[in-house]
């Protein structure tokens, strides 16, 4: 393999030991990188039933094999661990520059083990790695932390860090780098549980390729394809700030805790309205889109609020959940989540959950410290974001996630917790986009829109075939296609937006081969098999933790209550055939009726070594 | 020139629920104009005030993007056109 590839850094915060290790060539061939390495190493090294917030959990920060090169939109990075929110496999993706900097330092990934006795941060360069005291940093928000470290180590420093939410082990605390977030699954809490405040990398561009001539030619082809993609041009212009225009028109924009599919007054929160607040654009390393749109509030009670966002999910998290149409409040809430280090999706969803409980009298003013949680009123929402991050008052309960909060509250609250496996559902109504919804039910990490995004349902995509978004078991094949496709793309941590710009899959495999000197990587069939292998190993990881068919379910609301779409199509939709869907999905996947990968399937995937782990397991 | 247009689900309610429509035209633009003649309610969703294809939609010819200058792209007898949003997620 070419230099710069095939190495990872192991940092033990209990002993202080730091070691560089090699990735075996066969592992590189079978898993390629990124999410592939994430699940492979976590499965191998994490014992079942490990406490996610205990010292034996492991936190992996990974880039992809093409990170830091001139290839476009392939320098994102991700975190893999066992989630404290779900107890399942966790993967959380982030943008900005950190992935490239990790590659400049010479690594494909870092494994963090153990727990420091006191708060520390890690400083990494191409020359070495040190664990440093973080006493001055603990208690700072993510912006302050990054500024402090940049002052210490210079402008060629990029940092991944937690805010106060991660320090307090909020179950959906995030890891932040720049103003981008590895949001989902509570990876920030895992980092906080290790008393690790930040990882700072000081480095300069330094990537060596196996065949730079071929590689550079492929990048030119990629740039040409991207520039001629209408999807790219739109994404460059708008980022994700127009998606709510479409989802509201289609009746799949969840409102009031997933009771409605269209928001009254949504014309106030369209992309065109957000444009009025825009002050600038920013992007990730080596990506021409600069799709991050910064917004500033100049007047009113939130004057001064500034966010390098919000993205679509965050737009929804602070409008649809509480039925508010305030752009200003959304920008303010988004900024708070970035500063404090919170996942906007879970934060907004948990707040929407609280609002419905308040409406129903399950929570009262006595429970909410006097806050009146009324739909349409965004002021209490801002208070709740802060309380969640700091674990104050009712924020301490909501910080546990809606699944645990509901169990603690009782009184029927569980019926209003909108999650799958504990991970709160994102901004697409499952009854309005059922292929998308069934992806939520079966994704390895819980309800993740990114895990197997159904562009067929939402945008009318035609590959591999168009879908009827209200069909159920008939579209099981599309769920598998979307999930496995995402898995192989995430070996390179290719930006999911960029994967819709007409250059995938033609170029990715060829780029891998030119970068690393492994010709088999250029074979599209090999990529497809790697994606399927990754998804199956994630499933095995989860089965080993006790997951199976029982947990592959949408909330009862989607199965029993008709959706109200107001003026949009889809009125009255319910998910009726979840069982039939699961039967069909498991059959396509080669799993048992309990949702457990069969020995034959595992052998076919080259995962014979895990077959014995599945013996005797049934989903109880 | 006989061409089929596949109507995406999000537009079918404006095309009498039909998912495939046969149209005539030598270019993508002519084909879409023929579609609009058959289903006039589609016009406002397909074309902007300047007569261009709206920003959020793209047209594919036999699964290949017709962008840029979509409306001017020539089509052949038997070609299949598809319409989809250009947005990629969020």
Interface residues (C-beta under 8 A of the other chain):
Chain A: X228 X229 X230 X231 X233 X234 X235 X237 X240 X242 X243 X245 X246 X249 X250 X311 X312 X313 X427 X449 X450 X453 X455 X458 X459 X460 X461 X462 X463 X466 X467 X468 X469 X496 X497 X499 X500 X501 X502 X569
Chain B: X6 X8 X9 X10 X13 X55 X56 X58 X60 X63 X65 X67 X68 X70 X82 X83 X84 X85 X86 X87 X88 X89 X90
